[in-house]
Amino acid sequence: MDSALFADRAVSSDARVYVAGHQGLVGSAVWRAFQGRGFANLIGRSHSELELTDRHAVFDFFANEKPDVVVLAAAKVGGIMANSTFPVDFISQNLQVQVNVLDAALEHGVERLLFLGSTCIYPKFAEQPIREDALLTGLLEPTNDAYAIAKIAGILQVQAVRRQYGLPWISAMPTNLYGPGDNFSPTTSHVLPALIRRYEEARLSNTKSVVNWGTGTPMREFLHVDDMAAACLHLLDTYDGPQQVNVGSGKDLPIKDIATMVAEAVGYVGATEWDTSKPDGTPRKLIDVSTLLGSGWEPTIDLREGLTSTVDWFRQNEHAIRE
């Protein structure tokens, strides 16, 4: 990626910034990052206040609020089980949200927009680490292809707006994220929060063993959500290019090792078993983050440190987490 696409384009702290999905894992971290930078005109609406699949409501919202900057972090997300069971929900709802928000932002002249996707957009057997130009070069992982197609459509719509209208809209693709505000539901969560809850419940109930899905051999990369949010602000301040930018740590570990680290973080001392009749998902999904690192950004939160703080957050908020 051309380094000339990075320059000083700092967003003014007076800008009206709409964070779509500001109460979710990603959106709440982005909100905290903006607050930490002194932004005073942040705009957020809960799901009950603004249904993003309602096109008329979204256009009315943009007409009334007139944001200067939009971060589209709202999405229907979930782990392997949820994506495999409800593919229609994942493609339909995400497409509706994206088209409504992006169309309304264009209609009302939003100057800067950051669309957030996921690294599941890349082919299942992409060369590792996965470069940004691997997009659309192979078949997707079938357990989450519906969600991936929706996110690919969002990237292409951002690129289309750049070509047709010349607006400096951008896209970023975070790796697997974790941290405060995550979804710890046993049926819809991603792997790391699911492991935290599973091991914590096993510890509390003195269960002798924990059973995890798959073989434990797939490699996964994780990034703390606050590091991701810092990267988002960095990209809004510096990047103006059509290609999506990978956001990650550039390091991965086998799921078995991740499970061991989670067990240690929660203090579980029992055994771990693996149900190999369940799917593994993509064998490896490490992204190439050289573009982002080369622009002057780097993560600051170590995985073990991040796991410990996330376990603490889970324990403090267990009464309010999603089922």
N, C-alpha and C positions, 0 to 999 in steps of 0.2 A: 504494500500500500504506500502511496506517495506521501512522504513526510511533509510535503508542502501543504497538505490538507489540514495540518495542525498549525494553528496560529493563535494569537491572543484575541479571543472574541468574547471576553468575559461578560456574562449576563449581569445587568445592573441589579443591585439589591432592592431597587424600587420597583422592579418588574412585578406584574401580577402573574403569579405562577399557579397553574392548576395541576395538581397531582391526582390523576385518575386512579382510584384504588388506594387512597391514602391510609386506609386502615388495615391493609393487608401486610404481609411480610415485607414485600419489596417497597410498596408505596409508603409505609410508615417509616422505613429507614431513609428513603429519599426525603420525606418531610422533615425528619430529624436533621438531616444533612443541610437542608436549606435553612432551617432555624439556626443551626450552628454557625452559618455564614451570615446571619443577621437579616435574612429576608423577612420582611414584615407583612407582605401582601400575598400570603399563601391561601389558596382556595382548595377546599376539599368538600366532598359530599359523600355521605354514607350510602350504602345500597338502598336503604329505605327512603332516603331523601332524593336520590336520582337513580333511576333504573336505566343503565346505559344501553340496554337492548331496545329501549323506547326511543325511536328516532326523533319524534317531535319534541320529547322532553329534553333530549340532548341539545338539539338546535336552539330551543328556548333558553336553556342554561347558558350556552355560549353567547347568545344575543344579550343576555342580562349581565353576565359577569365580565365579558370581554377580556379574557386572559391574553397576556403577551407571550407566555411560555407554557407549553403543555408537556408533562411527562406522563405517557400512557403506560401505567403499571397495572391497570385493572385487567384481570384475566380469570377465566375458569381454569384452575390448575389441579393436579393430583398425581398420584403415583401410578405404578403399573396396574394395580387392580382397578382403580377408578378409570383410567384411560382405556383399559381393555373392555370394561363392562359398559361404559357409557360414551362410546366414540361419537355418537350423534350430538350429544350435549356439548362435547368439547369442540367439535368443529363449528357447530351452528352458533352457539353462544359467543365464542371468541370472534368469529367473523362478524357477527352483528355489532358487538361492542367496538371492534376496530373500525369498521366502515362508518359507523355513526360518529365516533369521536373524530376520526381523521377528516371526514367530509365536513363536519361542523367547524372544525379548526380551519380548514381551507376557506369555507364560506365566510368566516368572520376574520380572516386575515391574520391568523396566529403566525408570528414571525419565526419563532424557534419551537421545535417539537422533537422530543426524544421518544421513539417507540422501543419498548423493551420486549424481547422475545425469549428464546431459550435455545440452548445448543442442541436440542433434539431436532432442530431444523436440518442438521447435517446427515449425510448418508450413513447407514448402519455400519458399513465397512470402510468408512473414509480413512485415508492414510492418517496416522497419528504422529504428532499432535495435529489436530484439525485446523487447517488454515481457513480464513474467511472465504477464499475462492473455491472451497470445496462445495459450496451451496449449489444444489441442483445437478450434481455430478453422479448421483447414484440413488439406489432405493433406500427408503426410510426404514427405521425400526418399526415393525408392524404393530407393536403394542401401544405406540403413541403416535401413529402416523396421522390420525385425524387432527390432533392438536398441532402437530408440526406443520401440516398443510395450512392451517389457519395462520400460524405465525409467519410462514413464508409469504403468504398473501399480504400480510401487514408490511413486511420488508419491501415487497414489490410496489405496494401502494405509496410508500414513502419515496421510493426511487422515482415513481411516476410523477409525483408532485414536484420533485426536484426538476425533472426534465420538462414538464409542461408549464410550470409556474415559476421556476427558479428560486423557490424558497429553500433555505438552508436546514431542512429537516434531516434528522439522522436516526439511525437504529443501532442498538447495542444488544448483544446476545450473551447474557450471563450464564456461567456454568451452574452446577447445583449449588443452591444457596441454603443457608441455615442461619438461625439466630432468634432474637426476641420477636415475638409475634407470629411465629411459625404455626403451621397447621399440624397438630399432633393427633388428629383423628386416626383411629386404627384402620379405617376403611378408605380414606381419601388422602392420607399424608404421603409425602415423599420418604425416601429410605431413611435419612438421618433422623428426623423427628420421630418416625415410626420406631426406630431402634431405641431412641431415648425413652419413649413411653413404655415400650415392651420391657426393657431392662429395669426401669424404675418400678414398674408394677410387679415384676418378678422379685425384686429386692424386698419390696414391702410385704409381699405374700410368702416370702421364703421359699419360692418355687425352686426346685432343684436344677431345672434346665430351661433354656429359652430356645424356641424353634424359629429360625429365620428362613425366608424364602430362598430357593435357588441353591447354587453351589458355593457362593461366597467368593468366587474367583473373578467376577467382573471388576474392572478397575474404574474407580470414580474419583473425580476432582470436586473439591468443595471450597466455597468462598463464603466468608462471613458477610451477612447482608449489609453491615455498615461499611465494609470495604467496597462492596458493590455500589452503594449509594455515593460514596466519595468518588468512585470512577464515573458515575453518571454526571455529577457536577463538573468534573474535569472535562468530560467530553462536550458538555454544553458550552463550556468556556473556551474550548480549543479546537474542536473538530468540525469540519464542514466537508463531508464526502458522501458519495452515494452508497458505498459498501458498508454493510453492517460491521461493527467492531466487536471482537470477542472480549469478554470480561471474565477473568478467572485468576487462579493462583499459578497455573502452569505446572502443578504437581498433582499426581494422583496416587491412590493406594487401593489394594484389593478390598472388597467389601468385608471380607473376614477380618482384616486389620482394623477397618473402621469400627466394626462391631466390638472388637476387643477394646478399642479406645473408649467407646461409649460405655461398655460395662465397667471399665475402670473409673470413668467420670462419675457414674452414679453409685459406685461402690458395690456392684453386684459380683458375687464370688462363685456363683454356680456354673454349670456347664452350658455350652452353646452347641446346638444341633442344627443341621441344615436339611431342609425338605427339598430334595433335588427333583421332585415331581413338579415343582413350581418354576415359572419362567425366570431366567436371569436378566432378560432385557439385553440391551446393547453390550457386547463384550468389553469394549473400552470406549471412553468418551473424553479424552484429554484434548483441550483446545490449545491452539497456538496463540499466545497472548503477546507476541513480540511487537505487534503494532501498538498496543496500549502501553506496554512497558517502555517502548522506544520513544513515546511521547512525554515521558517524565512521571508517569504514575506507577505506583506499586502497592500491593496489599501490605497491611501492617498488623493484622490479627492472626496469630498462630492458631492452627487447628485445635491443638489441645487446650489452649487458653480459651478459644471460642466455644469449644464443647463444654467446658466447665461453667462458663457464664450462661450458656443456653440451658443447661441443666438447672442452674439456680433460678433462671427466669421461669422455667416450666414448673418448678416446685412452688414458686411464689404465686403463679397464676393458674394452677391446675384446676381450681374451681370454676374458671371462666373459659377454659379452652373448648374448642369445637369437638363434638362427638361424631 
